[in-house]
Amino acid sequence: MFYYLEGTVAEILPFLAVIDCGGVGYACKTTNNTLASLKKGQKGKVYTYLHVAEGIFDLYGFATQNELNSFKLLLGVSGVGPKAALAILTAGPQNFTLAVMTGDEKLLTAAQGIGKKTAQRIILELKDKIGGSNMELDFSAGPAATATPAQAGNAAMANAALQELGYSAADI
């Protein structure tokens, strides 16, 4: 329904930004990561997600489309709602992606409302969707050519995670 909101940042509260668009203040629930990119009284832009449930119409806003996409992926996991997804993404979408790619349950359980079983479910369901399972690296050149199979697997996962974060193959 709403793709993004762009206007003057009227208020910044914990986990909430109010964006004034043409005289209407839209309250967007958001992460600390997004709040850090906004400044009260200045122009701001957030990509939005409208969560509609029984009697609930909540608007969520994110500084980048990557963060919005991560939020949507998390909502697709059974047992993860918008509040839990925001808690996970407070550490940033990059940390979320790395946690899933490396199977780091501790980073996910650090978020309020996320237990060990939910963290395991997130990793299991999203690891393939985030994209590292079929990525391979060419180890024929440089010092990596002598890597053991276990090291090669870790390097492939790291490569996939960095690509998911937007780094080019040349940068990696």
Salt bridges, closest charged atoms under 4 A:
GLU11 OE2 - LYS40 NZ 3.44
ASP58 OD2 - LYS29 NZ 3.36
